[in-house]
Amino acid sequence: MLALHGLMASEASAASLNPLAAKQPHFAPRAKRIIFLLMKGGPSQVDTFDPKPLLDRDHGKPPPFALPRVTFAKTGNLLRSPWKFRQYGQSGLPVSDLFPNVAQCVDDLCIIRSMHGTNPAHGGALLKLHTGSDTFVRPSMGAWVSYGLGTENTDLPAFLTICPTLAHGGVNNWGSAFLPAWCQGTPLGNASVTADQAVVRHIKNTRTPTSLQRLQLDLASDLNHRHLEAAGKNAALEARIESFELAFRMQASMPEIQGIAGETEATQKLYGLDDPVTENFGRQCLMARRFAERGVRFIQVTHSDGFVQWDQHSDLLKGHTENAAEVDKPISGLLRDLKARGLLDDTLVLWGGEFGRTPVAQGTDGRDHNPHGFTMWMAGGGVKGGMAYGATDDYGYYATENKVHIHDLHATILHLLGMNHEKLTYRYAGRDYKLTDLAGNVVKDIIA
């Protein structure tokens, strides 16, 4: 009892000194952290994880259903998938030939085929996916996770985003809005640089030795704390003081984690680092695993060319083939590596884009944006593997069965991390705000 009392006192003291210190969840979590694999631009559900035989049969015919009142572009007749679907694993779930490596992990996947949103534009849909709102600046889900749980490693941020896009919402997709500044994501590079160049800005100080930096920080901290004593509580200043300290600690921790030279040749090949096609995204996925095992709560990995990536309004066959080739092996490698290390049990992996694509053609060989029915999948972290949940209609345009809204997705993610989405609130401008706003239901049927 004495030892427990001392430990609890130590944790309470750490939390009071460092707002990023680990916090207790509302209830026992199934996952301790999340890796979000964002396929920016919107991969097509009917070409990846949601096969539609009637789409093949009726290729070239007018759609036998009403189109949405608002569409992003002019579309035509039904367009079948250029790829075949095959069944894999003990579950027998179908996966298209675009993802032969991920297909080998299908028994670990919970494929949600009934996702739906409201916004057909990249910017609005990405903001909705990341923040729960496409009309206001709101904290990102990574920021909410940081706010609710803190970090398991006080030498690292709670929320990291690797090679994030600067388009379509940009920093708002990993920002903290009105949450404390320490909740926001720390970017490593951006989508316009390769993963081997993706580092935290100014992480190295070649001009000032560490001992002198420490003296400078101590002086600044002393002056800032004197100001706090005189002026009273100031959340912005407190966050800035902690950001200085975290930045100082990160100088030692970050380079070691991002340096993958210590990884075995077999591990690097597992992620595709030996192939120029997969090397870039593979490096991002490998860094994500390294951050996950060191206690970072929320890690986002973005597959993007700086603007759009999976946005094939034309040349679907070429575009989706190239995109899938870049990410298929790295994603499979990440899932296999996490599982082999015992990390998949308490790491939630989320895959998907801001929306899907239409089963009708744009031009002759493209697909338009479709927020009305699309696919995302989860793995690990307390979800049922080897299952498909929900459904779209016979052609894959609208979510029809067990529909899962973006708010429901957020509620479920928070639940798996041990947080009640209705209790994770922040008082701002006279109102208690939530990631899920006034909606959201936990999808209990997918929880193991």
Stockholm file with secondary structure:
# STOCKHOLM 1.0

chainA/1-448         MLALHGLMASEASAASLNPLAAKQPHFAPRAKRIIFLLMKGGPSQVDTFDPKPLLDRDHGKPPPFALPRVTFAKTGNLLRSPWKFRQYGQSGLPVSDLFPNVAQCVDDLCIIRSMHGTNPAHGGALLKLHTGSDTFVRPSMGAWVSYGLGTENTDLPAFLTICPTLAHGGVNNWGSAFLPAWCQGTPLGNASVTADQAVVRHIKNTRTPTSLQRLQLDLASDLNHRHLEAAGKNAALEARIESFELAFRMQASMPEIQGIAGETEATQKLYGLDDPVTENFGRQCLMARRFAERGVRFIQVTHSDGFVQWDQHSDLLKGHTENAAEVDKPISGLLRDLKARGLLDDTLVLWGGEFGRTPVAQGTDGRDHNPHGFTMWMAGGGVKGGMAYGATDDYGYYATENKVHIHDLHATILHLLGMNHEKLTYRYAGRDYKLTDLAGNVVKDIIA
#=GR chainA/1-448 SS CHHHHHHHHHHHHHHHHCTTBCCCCSSCCSCSEEEEEEETTCCCGGGTTCCCHHHHHTTTSCCSSCCCSSCSSCCCSBCCCSSCEEEETTTTEEEETTCHHHHTTGGGEEEEEEEECSCCSHHHHHHHHHHSCSSSCCCCHHHHHHHHHCBSCTTSCSEEEESCCSSTTGGGGSCCTTSCGGGSCEEESCTTSCGGGCCCTTCCCSSSCHHHHHHHHHHHHHHHHHHHHHHCCCHHHHHHHHHHHHHHHHHHHHHHHHCCTTSCHHHHHHTTTTSTTTHHHHHHHHHHHHHHTTTCSEEEEEECSSSCSSCCSSCHHHHHHHHHHHHHHHHHHHHHHHHHTTCGGGEEEEEECSCEEEEEEETTTEEEEECSSEEEEEESTTBCSSEEECEECTTSSSEEESCEEHHHHHHHHHHHTTCCTTTCCEEETTEEECTTTTCCCCCGGGBC
#=GC SS_cons         CHHHHHHHHHHHHHHHHCTTBCCCCSSCCSCSEEEEEEETTCCCGGGTTCCCHHHHHTTTSCCSSCCCSSCSSCCCSBCCCSSCEEEETTTTEEEETTCHHHHTTGGGEEEEEEEECSCCSHHHHHHHHHHSCSSSCCCCHHHHHHHHHCBSCTTSCSEEEESCCSSTTGGGGSCCTTSCGGGSCEEESCTTSCGGGCCCTTCCCSSSCHHHHHHHHHHHHHHHHHHHHHHCCCHHHHHHHHHHHHHHHHHHHHHHHHCCTTSCHHHHHHTTTTSTTTHHHHHHHHHHHHHHTTTCSEEEEEECSSSCSSCCSSCHHHHHHHHHHHHHHHHHHHHHHHHHTTCGGGEEEEEECSCEEEEEEETTTEEEEECSSEEEEEESTTBCSSEEECEECTTSSSEEESCEEHHHHHHHHHHHTTCCTTTCCEEETTEEECTTTTCCCCCGGGBC
//
